[in-house]
Amino acid sequence: MSFNNLNNAVNIIRQASEEGVLIFIENGKVKVKADKNKQLNPALLEEIRKNKEDIAIIIGSISSQGQKISKPTSSAPRIPLSYNQEGLWFIDQLEGSVQYHVPAVLRLTGDLDIPGLESSLGEIVNRHEVLRSVILEEEGQAYQQVLAPDGWSL
């Protein structure tokens, strides 16, 4: 599964959760459940149909990690690491990740608008989930989690 497919599937699961729709696996098939009084969004259903394989992988991964998916929650699902991310995480656990840091020094001249700089960089971080993604670990199992927007400051 590519990062774009994974990201798209997570966004679909998140949107369903926000709309009070439960996506789950039953007998190996992706199923959808909503309150009886609630009208299902046809566009969301179509997105679920188009991405059901990727959604099944994510939900299966969550289930295999022991999480219950009995009701929609506002928290983001645990996103499994890609093969390359697992390798980098493993190396970081053994010897640190200093060799992957790229230090740079910038010399700025003139007056610096610090609130403007912070606002600009904050917008970039908010727009790109990869800049808000962190790797967490529980019981020796690493996973990635996308932090909420507007949590970054200079």
C-alpha positions as CSV (number, residue, x, y, z in Angstrom):
1,M,0.0,0.0,0.0
2,S,1.4,3.4,-0.9
3,F,1.6,6.3,1.5
4,N,-1.1,8.2,-0.5
5,N,-3.5,5.2,-0.4
6,L,-2.8,4.8,3.3
7,N,-3.4,8.5,4.0
8,N,-6.6,8.4,1.9
9,A,-7.9,5.4,3.7
10,V,-7.2,7.0,7.1
11,N,-8.9,10.2,6.0
12,I,-12.0,8.1,5.0
13,I,-12.0,6.3,8.4
14,R,-11.7,9.7,10.1
15,Q,-14.5,11.3,8.1
16,A,-16.8,8.3,8.8
17,S,-16.0,8.6,12.5
18,E,-16.8,12.3,12.5
19,E,-20.1,11.5,10.8
20,G,-21.0,8.8,13.4
21,V,-20.4,5.9,10.9
22,L,-18.7,2.8,12.1
23,I,-16.5,0.9,9.6
24,F,-15.6,-2.7,10.7
25,I,-14.7,-6.1,9.3
26,E,-17.1,-9.0,9.5
27,N,-16.3,-12.3,7.9
28,G,-13.4,-10.8,6.0
29,K,-15.6,-8.0,4.5
30,V,-15.7,-4.3,5.1
31,K,-19.0,-3.3,6.7
32,V,-20.6,0.0,7.5
33,K,-23.0,0.8,10.3
34,A,-24.8,4.0,11.2
35,D,-27.6,5.1,13.5
36,K,-31.0,4.2,12.2
37,N,-32.0,7.9,12.2
38,K,-29.0,9.0,10.3
39,Q,-28.8,9.3,6.5
40,L,-25.5,7.8,5.1
41,N,-23.5,10.2,3.0
42,P,-23.5,8.7,-0.6
43,A,-20.1,10.2,-1.4
44,L,-18.6,8.7,1.7
45,L,-20.1,5.3,0.9
46,E,-18.6,5.5,-2.6
47,E,-15.2,6.4,-1.2
48,I,-15.4,3.4,1.2
49,R,-16.3,1.1,-1.7
50,K,-13.4,2.4,-3.8
51,N,-10.9,2.0,-1.0
52,K,-12.2,-1.0,0.8
53,E,-8.9,-3.0,0.5
54,D,-6.8,-0.3,2.0
55,I,-9.4,0.3,4.8
56,A,-9.5,-3.4,5.5
57,I,-5.7,-3.4,5.9
58,I,-5.8,-0.5,8.4
59,I,-8.7,-1.9,10.4
60,G,-7.1,-5.4,10.4
61,S,-3.8,-3.9,11.7
62,I,-5.7,-2.0,14.4
63,S,-7.6,-5.1,15.4
64,S,-4.4,-7.2,15.5
65,Q,-2.8,-4.7,17.9
66,G,-5.6,-5.4,20.3
67,Q,-7.6,-2.3,19.9
68,K,-11.4,-2.6,19.9
69,I,-13.3,-0.8,17.2
70,S,-16.7,-1.2,18.6
71,K,-17.7,2.4,18.2
72,P,-16.5,5.5,16.4
73,T,-14.0,7.6,18.2
74,S,-12.6,11.0,17.6
75,S,-9.0,9.8,18.0
76,A,-7.0,8.8,15.0
77,P,-6.5,5.1,14.3
78,R,-3.0,3.6,14.8
79,I,-1.3,3.7,11.4
80,P,1.2,0.8,10.9
81,L,4.7,1.7,9.9
82,S,5.8,1.0,6.3
83,Y,8.7,-1.4,5.8
84,N,11.2,1.5,5.4
85,Q,9.8,3.3,8.4
86,E,10.2,0.2,10.5
87,G,13.8,-0.1,9.4
88,L,14.6,3.5,10.4
89,W,12.7,3.1,13.7
90,F,14.8,0.0,14.5
91,I,18.1,1.7,13.7
92,D,17.0,4.7,15.8
93,Q,16.3,2.3,18.7
94,L,19.8,0.7,18.4
95,E,22.1,3.7,17.8
96,G,20.1,6.9,17.4
97,S,19.3,8.8,14.3
98,V,22.0,11.5,14.3
99,Q,23.2,10.4,10.8
100,Y,19.8,11.3,9.4
101,H,19.9,14.9,10.7
102,V,20.7,17.6,8.2
103,P,21.9,20.7,10.0
104,A,21.7,24.0,8.3
105,V,22.5,27.6,9.3
106,L,20.7,30.5,7.7
107,R,21.8,34.1,8.0
108,L,18.9,36.5,7.8
109,T,19.4,40.2,7.4
110,G,17.0,42.9,8.2
111,D,14.0,42.9,10.5
112,L,12.5,39.5,11.2
113,D,8.7,39.4,11.6
114,I,8.7,36.5,14.1
115,P,4.8,36.2,14.3
116,G,4.7,36.2,10.5
117,L,7.4,33.5,10.3
118,E,5.7,31.4,13.0
119,S,2.3,31.8,11.2
120,S,3.8,30.8,7.8
121,L,5.7,27.8,9.1
122,G,2.6,26.8,11.1
123,E,0.4,26.8,8.0
124,I,2.9,24.6,6.2
125,V,2.9,22.1,9.1
126,N,-0.9,22.2,9.3
127,R,-1.2,21.5,5.6
128,H,1.1,18.5,5.4
129,E,0.3,15.6,7.7
130,V,3.7,14.1,7.2
131,L,5.2,17.0,9.1
132,R,2.9,16.3,12.0
133,S,3.5,12.5,12.0
134,V,5.3,10.9,14.9
135,I,6.3,7.4,15.7
136,L,5.0,6.0,19.0
137,E,5.6,2.7,20.6
138,E,3.5,0.5,22.8
139,E,4.5,-2.9,24.1
140,G,7.4,-3.0,21.6
141,Q,5.1,-2.3,18.6
142,A,5.8,1.0,16.8
143,Y,3.1,2.9,15.0
144,Q,2.7,6.3,13.5
145,Q,0.2,8.9,14.6
146,V,-0.7,12.2,13.0
147,L,-0.8,15.0,15.5
148,A,-3.6,17.5,15.4
149,P,-3.2,20.7,13.4
150,D,-2.4,24.0,15.2
151,G,-0.1,22.2,17.7
152,W,3.1,23.6,16.3
153,S,4.9,26.7,17.6
154,L,8.2,28.3,16.8
